[in-house]
């Protein structure tokens, strides 16, 4: 019983970690998009 509980807790941690990771990667993607947008704007400006 205790073993399965431990595994369950580990899984919980992993899912939280994964969610965090995906959140961060979404942020990163958006950041990169914003930067490229800004770059386009700047290059068009000149």
N, C-alpha and C positions, 0 to 999 in steps of 0.2 A: 504493500500500500504506500509506504513512504517513498519508495523508489519512483513509482508512477507520479506521485505528487512532485517530486524533485524535477522529473522530466517536464511535467506540466509547467512548473515555474520557469524552467529554462526556456521552454517554448514561448511563454509569455514575454520574457525578456527579449528573445530574438524577434518576435513580431514587433514589439515596441521599437526595437533598434532598427528594424527594416523600415517601419513606417517613418521613423526619423530620417533615415537615409533617403527615402524616396522624396520626402518633403524637401530635404536639402538639395537633391538633384533637380527638383522642379524649380527651386529658387535659382539655382545655378543656370539652368536653361534660360529662365526669364532674364537673368542678368546678362547673359551672353547676347540674347536677342536685343535687349535694350542697348547694349554697347554697339552692336552692329547697326542698329537704327540710328544712333547718334552719329556714328561714323559716316553713314550715308548722308545724313543731313549736313554734316560738316563739309563733306567732299562736294556736295551739290552747291553749297554756299559759295565756294570759290570759283 
